[in-house]
Amino acid sequence: MVSNFYAENLTRLQAEQKKLLRKKSALGVLRFGSIAALVAVFYFLWSIGWIYVTAGAVLLLFVFVQLLYKDLSNKAAIEHLSNLILVNEDEIKALSGNYYHFKDGNELQPKEHSYANDMDILGHASLFQLLNRTTSEMGAKQLADWLLHPSNTDTIVNRQKAVKELSEKIHWRQKLQAYGKESSIRLQTLFRLQRWMQEPTAFIQFKAWKWLRYLLPGIMLGISAAAWFDLVGMNVFYGTLFLFAVIAFQINKFVAPIHEQLSKMVDELDAMSQSIETIERESFTSELLMGLQRNFRSENGNASEKLRYLKKMLDRLDLRYNIVLSAPLNLWLLWNLQQVLDLEKWKRDHTDTISNWFTTLGEYEALCSFAALHFDQPEWVFPVITENHFSIEATALGHPLINPNKRVNNFINIHRRGEIMIVTGSNMAGKSTYLRSVGINVILAMAGAPVCAKYFSVSPVHVISSMRIADNLEESTSTFYAELKKLKAVIDKVNAGEKVFVLLDEILRGTNSLDRHTGSVALVKQLIRQKAAAIIATHDIALAELRKEFPDEILNYHFDVQVSNEELYFDYKLKPGICASMNASILMKKIGIEL
């Protein structure tokens, strides 16, 4: 079972973490011991001679530095293991139906969309939150974009192949996710880099700096050496030192704003280089994954190496803030100049690639989110994409956001354009949930993800729905007018011949029953004339009577309710035909309305 895998993986990782924590304690003791030994060397060997003291001190300092590096490496391994442990703990929670600790993408919610609000695509307890295993803002944006915009057949098929391959690379996916957790990569970092890329360079365009960067420090070092050996007077030394101080001060005016702009992203660059290196080193077989991987590779070095080098340059610039080192480095070596020339060369070489690195990493994270779903829900299937518009067929179709223990599965079968499925039923019988089950699985299919069904086939289509209608105080719009606006969008797309799949729930609910029925009949007839694909859920039994007029276009199905001793029992199963039992009167009696 999947849960057993995560539990066993968690136990193994926790055992490894304990070993590393013990190693951390041992390294701490050894570092303290090396310092104590250094003190002892000075105390016991001083009387023998300074040569012995120097040799012992150098040896022990070497040991101390090695221990320090090992401790830093061990610390990084502990942090990585901690994130891997968190990843597995999150997956165990998600399998039990508690996926609310994942980011919900609410900030990515579009103001207006053809189905996002109706189908719970973004926000708390949404499809996005169920799927989301991204750690960067680019990954989250990419995942949301795939769920909000249907893809073409080739893209869907390629993503399906990639998701199948990634689902088997469970340890690799978790490693990538753990690196991303170390420092979440923001879109602001990309925007900051892009602004810097677009700014004109201050030095590198002047060819003289290519040799002045070496000549000037050579002059300063040469005069310093000459002054040391009394080959030139101290006045010459101090004069040259003053001149170089002026040069360093002027250079710092250009360097400071660049450093301020880029220094805040160092941790993110480190996490990004580790994530990209993880991708670069992996072997893939699917066309999509290999194509994305090529975006990180080039003849003059991989993206991870280039990002790591950028980070090193920014780390070196941080010495500007070191009072002890900054002055001598800039006076004798023009340190800031050396770094800004390297930065400008880096900028010149990577202006056309940096955005692509961010985008590609986001695509990998989004694909990994689909792969995690496929691994966690092995009984779900990848849909068959058929080219004929329009057809949809599914068995054991369920709503992905309903706990499997409570989920009731159904079916759908629409063979061609112009077939309108009318679903009647009593209150709370399951009509709205059924429409959302169909819609959300079509959305998953169009994104390239597995769907909650035993079998699922669908032709490429864009879902457009009208289910949740609310007034808009900002626009002074009533509920009824808001619904009319949505229905107009539906009609416009249908009349334009777009490949849409229309899902309507209780249309024209904001007006009187006569107008509602008249309008609903007119809308259904218009959908039939335009050969639209649609499902309409309604309480209006009379609407289903249209089958007599359109026997080849109207498909009648219903959800019913069983009543026993004025208690209601729902099985939430879709059945052929028109609903014969309603429950509104029973519900009204239950709350005290005397009928």
C-alpha positions as CSV (number, residue, x, y, z in Angstrom):
1,M,0.0,0.0,0.0
2,V,1.0,3.6,-0.6
3,S,0.6,4.5,3.0
4,N,3.0,1.7,4.0
5,F,5.6,3.1,1.6
6,Y,5.5,6.5,3.2
7,A,5.5,5.1,6.7
8,E,8.6,2.9,6.0
9,N,10.3,5.7,4.2
10,L,9.7,8.0,7.2
11,T,11.1,5.4,9.6
12,R,14.3,5.1,7.5
13,L,14.8,8.8,7.2
14,Q,14.3,9.3,10.9
15,A,16.9,6.7,11.6
16,E,19.4,8.4,9.2
17,Q,18.7,11.7,10.9
18,K,19.6,10.3,14.3
19,K,22.9,9.1,13.0
20,L,23.7,12.5,11.6
21,L,22.7,14.2,14.9
22,R,25.2,11.8,16.7
23,K,27.8,12.7,14.1
24,K,27.1,16.4,14.7
25,S,27.8,15.9,18.4
26,A,31.0,14.0,17.7
27,L,32.3,16.7,15.3
28,G,31.6,19.3,18.0
29,V,33.7,17.4,20.5
30,L,36.5,16.9,17.9
31,R,36.5,20.6,17.1
32,F,36.8,21.5,20.7
33,G,39.5,19.0,21.1
34,S,41.5,20.4,18.2
35,I,41.3,23.9,19.8
36,A,42.4,22.5,23.1
37,A,45.3,20.6,21.4
38,L,46.4,23.9,19.7
39,V,46.6,25.6,23.1
40,A,48.5,22.6,24.4
41,V,51.0,22.9,21.5
42,F,51.8,26.4,22.4
43,Y,52.1,25.5,26.1
44,F,54.3,22.4,25.8
45,L,56.3,23.0,22.6
46,W,57.2,26.7,23.0
47,S,60.3,25.9,25.1
48,I,61.5,23.5,22.4
49,G,61.4,25.9,19.6
50,W,59.1,28.0,17.3
51,I,59.6,25.5,14.4
52,Y,57.8,22.8,16.4
53,V,55.1,25.2,17.5
54,T,54.5,26.4,14.0
55,A,54.4,22.9,12.6
56,G,51.9,21.7,15.3
57,A,49.8,24.8,14.9
58,V,49.5,24.5,11.1
59,L,48.6,20.8,11.4
60,L,45.9,21.4,14.0
61,L,44.5,24.4,12.2
62,F,44.3,22.2,9.1
63,V,42.4,19.5,11.1
64,F,40.1,22.2,12.6
65,V,39.2,23.6,9.1
66,Q,38.5,20.0,7.8
67,L,36.3,19.4,10.8
68,L,34.5,22.7,10.2
69,Y,33.8,21.7,6.6
70,K,32.6,18.3,7.6
71,D,30.3,19.9,10.2
72,L,28.8,22.3,7.6
73,S,28.3,19.4,5.2
74,N,26.7,17.4,8.0
75,K,24.4,20.3,8.9
76,A,23.2,20.6,5.3
77,A,22.5,16.9,5.2
78,I,20.5,17.2,8.5
79,E,18.4,20.0,7.0
80,H,17.8,18.1,3.8
81,L,16.7,15.0,5.8
82,S,14.4,17.2,7.9
83,N,12.7,18.4,4.7
84,L,12.4,14.8,3.4
85,I,10.8,13.8,6.7
86,L,8.4,16.7,6.4
87,V,7.5,15.6,2.8
88,N,6.6,12.1,3.9
89,E,4.7,13.3,6.9
90,D,2.7,15.6,4.6
91,E,1.9,12.7,2.2
92,I,0.7,10.5,5.1
93,K,-1.7,13.3,6.1
94,A,-2.9,13.8,2.5
95,L,-3.7,10.1,2.1
96,S,-6.1,10.3,5.1
97,G,-7.9,13.2,3.4
98,N,-6.1,16.0,5.3
99,Y,-4.3,18.0,2.5
100,Y,-5.1,21.4,3.8
101,H,-1.4,22.0,4.9
102,F,-0.5,22.4,1.2
103,K,-0.7,25.9,-0.2
104,D,-4.1,26.5,-1.8
105,G,-3.2,29.0,-4.6
106,N,-5.9,31.4,-3.5
107,E,-3.7,34.3,-4.6
108,L,-3.8,32.9,-8.2
109,Q,-7.6,32.9,-8.4
110,P,-8.7,34.8,-11.5
111,K,-11.3,37.5,-11.0
112,E,-13.5,36.0,-13.7
113,H,-13.2,32.5,-15.2
114,S,-15.4,30.1,-17.0
115,Y,-15.3,27.4,-14.4
116,A,-12.7,28.1,-11.6
117,N,-15.1,29.1,-8.9
118,D,-17.8,26.6,-9.8
119,M,-15.4,23.7,-9.8
120,D,-13.3,24.6,-6.7
121,I,-10.1,24.8,-8.7
122,L,-8.2,27.3,-6.4
123,G,-8.5,28.2,-2.8
124,H,-9.1,26.3,0.4
125,A,-10.1,22.6,-0.1
126,S,-9.6,23.0,-3.8
127,L,-8.3,20.8,-6.6
128,F,-5.1,22.9,-6.6
129,Q,-4.5,22.2,-2.9
130,L,-5.1,18.5,-3.3
131,L,-2.5,18.3,-6.1
132,N,0.0,20.9,-5.1
133,R,3.5,19.6,-4.4
134,T,5.3,22.7,-5.8
135,T,7.7,24.6,-3.6
136,S,8.4,27.6,-5.9
137,E,6.0,30.4,-7.0
138,M,6.8,29.4,-10.6
139,G,5.7,25.9,-10.0
140,A,2.5,27.0,-8.3
141,K,1.7,29.4,-11.1
142,Q,2.4,26.7,-13.7
143,L,0.1,24.2,-12.0
144,A,-2.7,26.7,-11.7
145,D,-2.3,27.7,-15.4
146,W,-2.6,24.1,-16.5
147,L,-5.8,23.7,-14.4
148,L,-7.3,26.9,-15.7
149,H,-6.5,26.5,-19.4
150,P,-7.1,23.2,-21.3
151,S,-4.3,21.9,-23.4
152,N,-4.3,20.3,-26.9
153,T,-4.1,16.6,-27.5
154,D,-0.4,16.3,-28.2
155,T,0.5,18.3,-25.0
156,I,-1.9,16.2,-22.9
157,V,-0.4,12.9,-24.2
158,N,3.2,14.1,-23.6
159,R,2.3,15.2,-20.1
160,Q,0.7,11.8,-19.4
161,K,3.9,10.0,-20.4
162,A,6.0,12.3,-18.3
163,V,3.7,11.9,-15.3
164,K,3.8,8.1,-15.6
165,E,7.6,8.2,-15.6
166,L,7.9,10.6,-12.7
167,S,5.5,8.7,-10.6
168,E,8.0,5.9,-10.4
169,K,10.8,8.2,-9.4
170,I,9.4,8.7,-5.9
171,H,12.8,9.2,-4.2
172,W,13.9,11.6,-6.9
173,R,10.7,13.6,-6.7
174,Q,11.0,13.9,-2.9
175,K,14.6,15.0,-3.2
176,L,13.6,17.8,-5.6
177,Q,10.8,18.8,-3.3
178,A,13.0,18.8,-0.2
179,Y,15.6,21.1,-1.9
180,G,12.8,23.4,-2.9
181,K,11.7,23.6,0.8
182,E,15.1,24.9,1.8
183,S,14.3,28.3,0.3
184,S,11.1,28.9,-1.7
185,I,11.9,30.5,-5.0
186,R,9.8,33.5,-5.7
187,L,8.8,35.1,-8.9
188,Q,10.1,38.4,-7.4
189,T,13.6,36.9,-7.7
190,L,13.0,36.4,-11.4
191,F,11.7,39.9,-11.8
192,R,14.6,41.3,-9.9
193,L,17.0,39.4,-12.1
194,Q,15.2,40.5,-15.3
195,R,15.3,44.2,-14.2
196,W,19.1,43.8,-13.6
197,M,19.5,42.1,-17.0
198,Q,17.7,45.0,-18.8
199,E,19.9,47.7,-17.1
200,P,22.8,49.0,-19.1
201,T,26.3,47.8,-18.0
202,A,28.7,50.3,-16.4
203,F,32.1,48.7,-17.2
204,I,32.3,45.7,-19.4
205,Q,31.5,47.6,-22.6
206,F,34.7,49.5,-22.3
207,K,37.4,47.1,-23.5
208,A,40.1,48.9,-21.4
209,W,38.7,47.4,-18.2
210,K,39.7,43.9,-19.4
211,W,43.3,44.8,-18.8
212,L,42.9,47.6,-16.3
213,R,41.4,45.2,-13.8
214,Y,44.7,43.4,-13.6
215,L,47.1,46.4,-14.3
216,L,45.8,48.7,-11.6
217,P,46.1,46.1,-8.7
218,G,49.5,45.2,-10.1
219,I,50.6,48.8,-9.8
220,M,49.3,49.1,-6.3
221,L,50.9,45.9,-5.2
222,G,54.2,46.8,-6.9
223,I,54.5,50.2,-5.3
224,S,53.6,48.6,-1.9
225,A,56.4,46.1,-2.3
226,A,58.8,48.8,-3.4
227,A,58.0,50.9,-0.4
228,W,58.5,47.9,1.8
229,F,62.0,47.4,0.5
230,D,62.7,51.2,0.5
231,L,62.9,51.4,-3.3
232,V,60.4,54.3,-3.3
233,G,59.6,56.9,-0.7
234,M,56.6,56.7,1.5
235,N,55.1,59.8,-0.1
236,V,54.8,57.9,-3.3
237,F,53.1,55.0,-1.5
238,Y,50.6,57.2,0.3
239,G,49.9,59.2,-2.8
240,T,49.1,56.0,-4.8
241,L,47.1,54.7,-1.9
242,F,45.0,57.9,-1.9
243,L,44.5,57.7,-5.6
244,F,43.3,54.0,-5.4
245,A,41.0,55.0,-2.5
246,V,39.3,57.5,-4.8
247,I,39.0,54.9,-7.6
248,A,37.6,52.3,-5.2
249,F,35.1,54.9,-3.8
250,Q,33.9,55.8,-7.3
251,I,33.5,52.2,-8.3
252,N,31.5,51.5,-5.2
253,K,28.9,54.0,-6.3
254,F,28.1,51.7,-9.2
255,V,28.5,48.5,-7.3
256,A,26.3,49.3,-4.3
257,P,22.9,49.5,-6.0
258,I,23.6,46.3,-8.0
259,H,24.6,44.5,-4.8
260,E,21.5,45.7,-3.0
261,Q,19.3,44.6,-5.8
262,L,20.8,41.1,-6.0
263,S,22.0,40.2,-2.5
264,K,18.6,39.3,-1.2
265,M,18.3,36.3,-3.6
266,V,21.4,34.4,-2.6
267,D,19.6,31.7,-0.6
268,E,17.1,31.2,-3.4
269,L,19.8,30.9,-6.0
270,D,21.4,28.2,-3.8
271,A,18.2,26.3,-3.6
272,M,17.5,26.7,-7.3
273,S,20.9,25.5,-8.3
274,Q,20.5,22.4,-6.2
275,S,17.1,21.7,-7.6
276,I,18.3,22.2,-11.2
277,E,21.3,20.0,-10.6
278,T,19.0,17.3,-9.3
279,I,17.2,17.5,-12.7
280,E,20.3,17.7,-14.7
281,R,21.8,14.5,-13.2
282,E,18.6,12.4,-13.7
283,S,18.0,10.1,-16.6
284,F,14.7,10.5,-18.4
285,T,13.0,8.6,-21.3
286,S,9.9,10.6,-22.0
287,E,10.1,13.2,-24.8
288,L,8.8,16.0,-22.7
289,L,11.1,15.5,-19.7
290,M,14.2,15.2,-21.9
291,G,13.2,18.3,-23.8
292,L,12.8,20.3,-20.6
293,Q,16.1,18.9,-19.3
294,R,17.9,20.3,-22.4
295,N,16.9,23.8,-21.3
296,F,19.4,23.4,-18.4
297,R,22.2,22.0,-20.5
298,S,24.6,23.7,-22.8
299,E,28.1,23.2,-24.2
300,N,29.6,25.9,-22.0
301,G,28.2,24.5,-18.8
302,N,24.9,23.5,-17.1
303,A,22.5,26.0,-15.6
304,S,23.2,24.8,-12.0
305,E,26.9,25.6,-12.4
306,K,26.1,29.1,-13.8
307,L,23.7,29.8,-10.9
308,R,26.2,28.6,-8.4
309,Y,28.8,30.9,-9.9
310,L,26.4,33.8,-9.7
311,K,25.9,33.0,-6.0
312,K,29.6,32.9,-5.4
313,M,30.1,36.3,-7.0
314,L,27.4,37.7,-4.8
315,D,29.0,36.0,-1.7
316,R,32.3,37.7,-2.6
317,L,30.6,41.1,-2.9
318,D,29.2,40.6,0.6
319,L,32.8,41.3,1.8
320,R,31.8,45.0,1.2
321,Y,30.1,44.8,4.6
322,N,33.2,43.4,6.3
323,I,35.0,46.4,7.9
324,V,38.3,44.5,8.4
325,L,38.6,43.0,4.9
326,S,36.7,45.5,2.7
327,A,39.3,48.4,2.8
328,P,42.5,46.4,2.0
329,L,40.8,44.2,-0.6
330,N,39.5,47.3,-2.5
331,L,42.6,49.4,-2.0
332,W,45.1,46.7,-3.2
333,L,42.9,44.5,-5.5
334,L,40.0,46.7,-6.5
335,W,37.8,43.9,-5.2
336,N,34.4,45.4,-6.0
337,L,35.6,46.1,-9.6
338,Q,36.6,42.5,-10.1
339,Q,33.2,41.2,-8.9
340,V,31.1,43.7,-10.9
341,L,33.1,42.9,-14.1
342,D,32.4,39.2,-13.6
343,L,28.7,40.0,-12.9
344,E,28.3,42.0,-16.0
345,K,30.0,39.3,-18.1
346,W,27.5,36.8,-16.5
347,K,24.6,39.1,-17.4
348,R,25.8,39.4,-21.0
349,D,26.1,35.7,-21.4
350,H,22.7,34.7,-19.9
351,T,20.2,37.4,-20.7
352,D,18.3,35.1,-23.0
353,T,18.3,32.0,-20.8
354,I,17.5,33.0,-17.2
355,S,13.7,33.3,-17.6
356,N,13.7,29.8,-19.3
357,W,15.4,28.3,-16.3
358,F,12.7,29.5,-13.9
359,T,9.9,28.5,-16.2
360,T,11.4,25.0,-16.8
361,L,11.8,24.4,-13.1
362,G,8.2,25.4,-12.6
363,E,7.1,22.9,-15.2
364,Y,9.0,20.1,-13.5
365,E,7.3,20.9,-10.2
366,A,3.9,21.0,-11.8
367,L,4.5,17.6,-13.5
368,C,5.7,16.2,-10.1
369,S,2.4,17.3,-8.5
370,F,0.5,15.2,-11.1
371,A,3.0,12.4,-10.6
372,A,2.4,12.4,-6.8
373,L,-1.3,12.2,-7.5
374,H,-0.8,9.2,-9.8
375,F,1.4,7.5,-7.1
376,D,-1.0,8.2,-4.3
377,Q,-4.1,7.2,-6.2
378,P,-3.0,4.2,-8.3
379,E,-6.6,3.2,-9.0
380,W,-7.2,6.4,-10.9
381,V,-6.7,6.2,-14.7
382,F,-5.2,8.4,-17.4
383,P,-8.0,9.4,-19.8
384,V,-8.2,8.4,-23.4
385,I,-8.2,11.5,-25.6
386,T,-10.4,11.1,-28.7
387,E,-10.4,13.6,-31.5
388,N,-14.1,13.6,-32.4
389,H,-15.9,16.5,-30.9
390,F,-17.9,15.8,-28.8
391,S,-17.9,12.6,-26.8
392,I,-17.3,11.7,-23.2
393,E,-17.6,8.3,-21.5
394,A,-16.7,7.3,-17.9
395,T,-17.3,4.5,-15.5
396,A,-16.9,4.6,-11.7
397,L,-16.6,8.4,-12.0
398,G,-16.0,10.1,-8.6
399,H,-15.3,13.6,-7.2
400,P,-11.6,13.9,-6.4
401,L,-12.2,16.2,-3.4
402,I,-14.6,13.8,-1.6
403,N,-13.0,11.3,0.8
404,P,-12.9,7.8,-0.8
405,N,-14.8,6.4,2.2
406,K,-17.7,8.7,1.4
407,R,-17.4,9.0,-2.3
408,V,-20.2,7.6,-4.5
409,N,-19.1,6.9,-8.1
410,N,-21.3,7.3,-11.2
411,F,-21.1,7.2,-14.9
412,I,-21.5,9.4,-18.0
413,N,-22.0,8.6,-21.6
414,I,-22.5,11.3,-24.3
415,H,-21.7,10.0,-27.8
416,R,-22.0,13.1,-30.0
417,R,-22.5,16.8,-30.3
418,G,-26.0,18.0,-29.8
419,E,-26.9,15.5,-27.0
420,I,-28.1,17.4,-24.0
421,M,-28.1,15.5,-20.7
422,I,-30.8,16.7,-18.4
423,V,-30.4,15.6,-14.8
424,T,-33.5,16.0,-12.5
425,G,-33.7,15.2,-8.9
426,S,-34.8,16.3,-5.4
427,N,-32.9,18.6,-3.1
428,M,-29.5,17.2,-1.8
429,A,-29.8,14.1,-4.0
430,G,-26.4,14.8,-5.7
431,K,-27.1,16.7,-8.9
432,S,-24.6,19.5,-8.2
433,T,-21.9,17.1,-7.0
434,Y,-22.4,15.0,-10.1
435,L,-21.9,18.1,-12.4
436,R,-18.8,19.0,-10.4
437,S,-17.5,15.4,-10.6
438,V,-17.8,15.4,-14.4
439,G,-16.4,18.9,-14.8
440,I,-13.4,18.6,-12.4
441,N,-12.4,15.3,-14.1
442,V,-12.6,16.8,-17.5
443,I,-10.4,19.7,-16.2
444,L,-7.8,17.1,-14.9
445,A,-7.9,15.3,-18.2
446,M,-7.3,18.5,-20.2
447,A,-4.3,19.3,-17.9
448,G,-2.7,15.9,-18.6
449,A,-3.3,14.4,-15.1
450,P,-5.0,11.1,-14.0
451,V,-8.7,11.3,-13.3
452,C,-10.9,9.8,-10.6
453,A,-12.5,7.0,-12.6
454,K,-12.2,3.4,-13.6
455,Y,-12.4,4.3,-17.3
456,F,-12.5,7.8,-18.9
457,S,-12.4,9.0,-22.5
458,V,-13.1,12.5,-23.7
459,S,-12.4,14.7,-26.7
460,P,-10.5,18.0,-26.3
461,V,-12.9,20.5,-24.8
462,H,-13.1,23.7,-22.7
463,V,-15.5,23.4,-19.7
464,I,-17.8,26.4,-19.2
465,S,-20.2,26.3,-16.2
466,S,-22.9,28.3,-14.4
467,M,-23.4,26.9,-10.9
468,R,-22.4,29.3,-8.1
469,I,-23.9,32.7,-8.8
470,A,-23.4,35.6,-6.5
471,D,-24.3,39.3,-6.6
472,N,-21.5,41.9,-7.0
473,L,-21.8,44.9,-4.8
474,E,-18.8,46.5,-6.4
475,E,-20.4,46.4,-9.8
476,S,-24.0,46.9,-8.4
477,T,-25.0,43.6,-10.0
478,S,-27.8,41.5,-8.7
479,T,-27.7,37.7,-8.5
480,F,-30.1,37.3,-11.5
481,Y,-28.1,39.7,-13.7
482,A,-24.8,38.0,-12.7
483,E,-26.3,34.7,-13.9
484,L,-27.5,36.3,-17.1
485,K,-23.9,37.5,-17.7
486,K,-22.6,34.0,-17.3
487,L,-25.3,32.6,-19.6
488,K,-24.4,35.2,-22.2
489,A,-20.8,34.0,-22.1
490,V,-22.0,30.4,-22.6
491,I,-24.3,31.4,-25.5
492,D,-21.5,33.5,-27.2
493,K,-19.1,30.6,-27.1
494,V,-21.7,28.1,-28.3
495,N,-22.8,30.4,-31.1
496,A,-19.2,30.9,-32.1
497,G,-18.8,27.1,-32.6
498,E,-16.1,26.8,-29.9
499,K,-15.4,23.3,-28.5
500,V,-17.0,23.8,-25.1
501,F,-18.7,21.5,-22.6
502,V,-21.5,23.3,-20.8
503,L,-22.5,22.5,-17.2
504,L,-25.5,24.4,-15.9
505,D,-27.1,24.0,-12.4
506,E,-30.6,25.3,-11.7
507,I,-30.5,28.0,-14.4
508,L,-32.5,31.3,-14.1
509,R,-33.1,30.6,-10.4
510,G,-33.4,34.3,-9.7
511,T,-36.7,34.9,-11.5
512,N,-40.3,33.6,-11.2
513,S,-41.2,30.0,-12.1
514,L,-43.0,30.8,-15.3
515,D,-40.2,32.9,-16.8
516,R,-37.7,30.4,-15.5
517,H,-39.3,27.5,-17.3
518,T,-39.8,29.5,-20.5
519,G,-36.2,30.8,-20.5
520,S,-34.8,27.3,-19.7
521,V,-36.8,25.7,-22.6
522,A,-35.6,28.4,-25.0
523,L,-32.0,27.9,-23.8
524,V,-32.1,24.1,-24.2
525,K,-33.5,24.5,-27.7
526,Q,-30.8,26.9,-28.7
527,L,-28.1,24.6,-27.4
528,I,-29.6,21.8,-29.5
529,R,-29.7,23.9,-32.6
530,Q,-26.1,24.8,-32.1
531,K,-25.2,21.1,-31.5
532,A,-23.7,22.0,-28.1
533,A,-22.5,19.5,-25.5
534,A,-24.1,20.1,-22.2
535,I,-25.4,18.8,-18.9
536,I,-28.2,20.7,-17.2
537,A,-29.2,19.9,-13.6
538,T,-32.7,21.1,-12.6
539,H,-35.7,20.7,-10.3
540,D,-37.9,21.6,-13.3
541,I,-39.4,18.2,-14.2
542,A,-41.2,19.8,-17.1
543,L,-37.9,20.6,-18.7
544,A,-37.2,16.8,-19.1
545,E,-40.4,16.5,-21.2
546,L,-38.5,18.1,-24.0
547,R,-37.3,14.6,-24.9
548,K,-40.7,14.0,-26.5
549,E,-39.9,16.8,-29.0
550,F,-36.2,15.9,-29.3
551,P,-35.9,12.2,-28.7
552,D,-32.4,12.0,-30.3
553,E,-31.0,15.0,-28.5
554,I,-32.3,14.9,-24.9
555,L,-30.8,12.3,-22.5
556,N,-32.8,12.1,-19.2
557,Y,-31.2,11.0,-16.0
558,H,-32.1,11.6,-12.4
559,F,-31.1,11.2,-8.7
560,D,-33.9,10.1,-6.4
561,V,-34.7,9.9,-2.7
562,Q,-36.3,7.2,-0.6
563,V,-38.7,8.2,2.1
564,S,-39.4,6.1,5.2
565,N,-41.3,7.5,8.2
566,E,-40.7,11.0,6.9
567,E,-36.9,10.3,6.9
568,L,-34.9,10.8,3.7
569,Y,-32.4,8.3,2.4
570,F,-30.1,9.2,-0.5
571,D,-28.0,6.7,-2.5
572,Y,-26.5,9.4,-4.8
573,K,-26.7,7.1,-7.8
574,L,-27.4,8.4,-11.2
575,K,-30.4,6.6,-12.9
576,P,-32.0,6.8,-16.3
577,G,-35.2,8.6,-16.7
578,I,-37.0,11.5,-15.0
579,C,-37.1,11.9,-11.2
580,A,-40.5,10.9,-9.7
581,S,-39.9,11.8,-6.1
582,M,-39.2,15.2,-4.6
583,N,-38.4,16.0,-1.0
584,A,-39.0,19.8,-0.5
585,S,-42.3,19.3,1.4
586,I,-40.7,16.9,3.8
587,L,-37.8,19.2,4.4
588,M,-40.1,22.2,5.0
589,K,-42.2,20.1,7.5
590,K,-38.9,19.2,9.4
591,I,-38.1,22.9,10.0
592,G,-41.6,23.7,11.2
593,I,-43.5,24.9,8.2
594,E,-47.1,23.7,8.4
595,L,-48.3,22.4,5.1
